[in-house]
Amino acid sequence: MSFDQLVPAPDLAAKGKSPFPGETAEYRKARQALLREEIEFRRQMTRLVELRRLLPDGPVIEKNYRFKDANGNDIGLLDLFGDKQTLVTYFWMYGPQRARPCPMCTNWLGAVNGNAADIKQRVALKILGRSPVERQLAFAQERGWRDLDFVQTVGDDYARDLGLINADGSENPALGVFKREGNAVRLFWASEMTMEMADPGQDPRDAPDIASLWSILDLTPEGRGTDWYPKLSY
């Protein structure tokens, strides 16, 4: 997108109008100011996406990480691509020490499941976990997830190298995107938003926020709240 040819945000915001009658002049003024910010934010997100795509080549993955797929096959990182050139992975917090998986990971995966069939038309999508793959699949069946591909990490090299296992044995989630170059695999992008980078009172979420739960709640008067978190059951 050529940013120097864009119509100024205030000019576009002036075209906004409420779908309902009866708004006050105060509401219209504030809403139009917010619309200007929304347009600028949209453009910043577009710029961010374009900058991500322009990243230079990431490192070649030299280590022979091993995985176990749903059929019990021992496979490598390259095998996770299938017939695709790009691999999107999500490491979820469902290690063997956990009785139940992380509620937020579960919430996010539920939303991704709804889009997984479409996503997999363009890229490979694999959900990685330290629990036995049979255990992951059993939970997926419980939740009614039909379109996610679960993979077990064999050993803890992958999780430890990515810094996903803490000193107390707890886990961190992680998004990682890889690209294939012949028989080699390169890192394209991995989330680097750590707890040290979180703003006060917030989780260290990525930008844009990939969780549809929070994106929807951000549209509401109450917002995300400060004393609420998703649960595995209600």
C-alpha positions as CSV (number, residue, x, y, z in Angstrom):
1,M,0.0,0.0,0.0
2,S,1.3,3.4,-0.9
3,F,0.9,5.5,2.2
4,D,1.7,8.8,0.5
5,Q,-1.4,8.5,-1.7
6,L,-3.9,7.9,1.1
7,V,-6.8,10.3,1.8
8,P,-6.2,12.0,5.2
9,A,-7.9,10.2,8.0
10,P,-9.9,13.3,9.1
11,D,-11.4,13.6,5.6
12,L,-12.5,9.9,5.6
13,A,-13.8,10.2,9.1
14,A,-16.0,13.1,8.1
15,K,-18.0,10.6,5.9
16,G,-19.0,8.6,9.0
17,K,-22.6,8.6,10.2
18,S,-24.7,6.8,12.8
19,P,-27.1,4.2,11.6
20,F,-29.7,5.4,14.2
21,P,-31.3,8.8,14.6
22,G,-31.2,10.8,17.8
23,E,-27.5,11.1,18.5
24,T,-26.2,14.2,20.2
25,A,-23.7,16.6,18.8
26,E,-21.4,15.5,21.6
27,Y,-21.6,11.9,20.6
28,R,-21.1,12.7,16.9
29,K,-18.0,14.8,17.6
30,A,-16.4,12.1,19.9
31,R,-17.4,9.3,17.5
32,Q,-15.8,11.1,14.5
33,A,-12.6,11.7,16.5
34,L,-12.5,8.0,17.4
35,L,-13.1,7.1,13.7
36,R,-10.0,9.1,12.8
37,E,-8.0,7.1,15.3
38,E,-9.5,3.8,14.0
39,I,-8.5,4.7,10.4
40,E,-5.0,5.5,11.5
41,F,-4.8,2.3,13.5
42,R,-5.9,0.3,10.5
43,R,-3.2,1.9,8.4
44,Q,-0.6,1.2,11.1
45,M,-1.7,-2.5,11.2
46,T,-1.3,-2.6,7.4
47,R,2.1,-1.1,7.6
48,L,3.1,-3.6,10.3
49,V,1.9,-6.6,8.2
50,E,3.9,-5.3,5.2
51,L,7.0,-4.8,7.3
52,R,6.7,-8.4,8.6
53,R,6.5,-9.7,5.1
54,L,9.7,-7.8,4.3
55,L,11.8,-9.5,7.0
56,P,15.1,-10.8,5.7
57,D,15.8,-14.5,5.8
58,G,15.7,-15.9,9.3
59,P,18.0,-18.6,10.6
60,V,18.0,-22.1,9.1
61,I,16.8,-24.6,11.7
62,E,19.7,-26.9,12.1
63,K,18.5,-29.0,15.0
64,N,16.7,-32.2,14.2
65,Y,13.6,-31.7,16.3
66,R,11.3,-34.7,16.4
67,F,7.6,-34.9,16.6
68,K,4.8,-37.5,16.7
69,D,1.7,-37.0,14.6
70,A,-1.8,-38.2,15.1
71,N,-1.0,-41.5,13.4
72,G,1.9,-42.2,15.8
73,N,4.6,-41.5,13.1
74,D,7.9,-40.1,14.1
75,I,8.5,-37.0,12.0
76,G,10.7,-34.0,11.6
77,L,10.0,-30.3,11.3
78,L,10.1,-30.5,7.5
79,D,7.4,-33.1,7.5
80,L,5.0,-30.8,9.2
81,F,4.8,-28.7,6.0
82,G,3.0,-31.4,4.0
83,D,2.6,-29.9,0.5
84,K,2.8,-26.3,1.7
85,Q,5.7,-23.8,1.6
86,T,4.8,-22.1,4.9
87,L,4.1,-23.7,8.3
88,V,2.3,-21.9,11.1
89,T,2.7,-23.5,14.6
90,Y,1.2,-22.9,17.9
91,F,2.7,-24.4,21.1
92,W,-0.1,-24.7,23.6
93,M,0.2,-25.1,27.4
94,Y,-0.9,-28.7,27.8
95,G,2.2,-30.4,29.1
96,P,2.0,-33.8,30.8
97,Q,2.1,-32.2,34.2
98,R,-1.2,-30.4,33.6
99,A,-4.5,-32.0,34.5
100,R,-6.3,-29.8,32.0
101,P,-4.9,-27.4,29.3
102,C,-4.6,-23.7,29.7
103,P,-8.0,-22.0,29.4
104,M,-6.7,-19.1,27.3
105,C,-4.9,-21.5,24.9
106,T,-8.2,-23.5,24.7
107,N,-10.1,-20.3,24.0
108,W,-7.8,-19.3,21.2
109,L,-7.7,-22.8,19.6
110,G,-11.5,-22.9,19.6
111,A,-11.6,-19.8,17.5
112,V,-8.8,-21.0,15.2
113,N,-10.6,-24.3,14.7
114,G,-13.4,-22.4,13.1
115,N,-11.0,-21.0,10.5
116,A,-8.6,-23.9,10.3
117,A,-10.1,-25.5,7.1
118,D,-9.7,-22.2,5.3
119,I,-6.2,-21.5,6.7
120,K,-5.0,-24.9,5.6
121,Q,-5.8,-24.0,2.0
122,R,-2.8,-21.7,2.0
123,V,-0.4,-22.8,4.7
124,A,0.2,-25.8,7.0
125,L,-1.2,-25.3,10.5
126,K,0.0,-27.5,13.4
127,I,-0.7,-27.4,17.1
128,L,2.2,-28.6,19.1
129,G,2.1,-29.8,22.7
130,R,4.3,-31.8,25.1
131,S,1.5,-34.1,26.2
132,P,1.1,-37.4,24.3
133,V,-0.7,-36.7,21.0
134,E,-3.4,-39.2,22.0
135,R,-4.1,-37.0,25.1
136,Q,-4.3,-33.9,23.0
137,L,-6.7,-35.5,20.5
138,A,-8.9,-36.7,23.3
139,F,-9.3,-33.1,24.5
140,A,-9.9,-31.9,21.0
141,Q,-12.7,-34.5,20.6
142,E,-14.2,-33.3,23.9
143,R,-14.3,-29.7,22.6
144,G,-15.6,-30.7,19.2
145,W,-12.5,-29.5,17.3
146,R,-12.5,-31.2,14.0
147,D,-10.1,-29.2,11.8
148,L,-7.0,-28.8,14.0
149,D,-3.9,-31.0,13.5
150,F,-2.2,-31.9,16.8
151,V,1.4,-32.9,17.1
152,Q,3.4,-34.1,20.1
153,T,6.9,-32.7,20.7
154,V,9.2,-35.6,21.3
155,G,11.5,-34.7,24.2
156,D,11.7,-31.1,25.4
157,D,14.4,-29.7,23.1
158,Y,12.0,-27.7,21.0
159,A,10.2,-26.2,24.0
160,R,13.4,-25.5,25.9
161,D,15.2,-23.9,22.9
162,L,12.3,-21.6,22.3
163,G,12.2,-20.7,26.0
164,L,8.7,-22.2,26.6
165,I,9.5,-24.1,29.8
166,N,10.1,-22.1,32.9
167,A,12.3,-23.0,35.8
168,D,9.3,-24.2,37.8
169,G,8.2,-26.5,35.0
170,S,5.3,-24.3,33.8
171,E,4.9,-23.5,30.2
172,N,4.5,-20.5,27.9
173,P,2.5,-20.5,24.6
174,A,4.2,-19.5,21.4
175,L,3.3,-18.8,17.8
176,G,6.0,-19.6,15.2
177,V,6.0,-19.3,11.4
178,F,8.5,-21.3,9.3
179,K,9.2,-21.4,5.6
180,R,10.6,-24.2,3.4
181,E,13.6,-23.8,1.2
182,G,14.1,-27.1,-0.6
183,N,15.0,-29.5,2.2
184,A,15.9,-26.7,4.6
185,V,13.6,-24.9,7.0
186,R,14.0,-21.3,8.0
187,L,12.3,-19.3,10.7
188,F,10.2,-16.6,9.2
189,W,8.7,-15.0,12.3
190,A,8.1,-16.0,15.9
191,S,6.4,-14.1,18.7
192,E,8.9,-12.3,20.9
193,M,6.4,-10.5,23.2
194,T,7.6,-11.7,26.6
195,M,6.3,-10.8,30.0
196,E,9.1,-8.2,30.4
197,M,7.5,-6.3,27.4
198,A,4.0,-6.2,28.8
199,D,2.5,-2.8,29.5
200,P,1.2,-2.1,33.1
201,G,-1.9,-4.2,33.8
202,Q,-1.8,-6.1,30.5
203,D,-0.6,-9.5,29.2
204,P,2.3,-9.4,26.8
205,R,0.0,-9.9,23.8
206,D,1.1,-9.6,20.2
207,A,0.1,-6.8,17.9
208,P,-2.4,-7.0,16.5
209,D,-4.1,-9.1,19.2
210,I,-4.6,-12.6,17.7
211,A,-7.3,-13.6,20.2
212,S,-10.8,-13.0,18.9
213,L,-12.2,-13.1,22.4
214,W,-10.3,-9.9,23.3
215,S,-11.0,-8.2,20.0
216,I,-14.8,-8.7,20.5
217,L,-14.7,-7.5,24.1
218,D,-12.6,-4.5,23.1
219,L,-15.7,-3.3,21.2
220,T,-17.8,-3.2,24.4
221,P,-18.3,-0.5,27.1
222,E,-17.0,-2.9,29.7
223,G,-13.9,-3.9,27.8
224,R,-11.8,-6.8,28.8
225,G,-12.2,-6.3,32.5
226,T,-9.5,-6.7,35.1
227,D,-10.9,-9.6,37.2
228,W,-12.1,-11.9,34.5
229,Y,-10.5,-14.7,32.5
230,P,-11.9,-17.5,30.3
231,K,-12.6,-20.9,31.8
232,L,-12.7,-24.4,30.4
233,S,-16.4,-24.7,31.5
234,Y,-19.1,-22.5,32.9
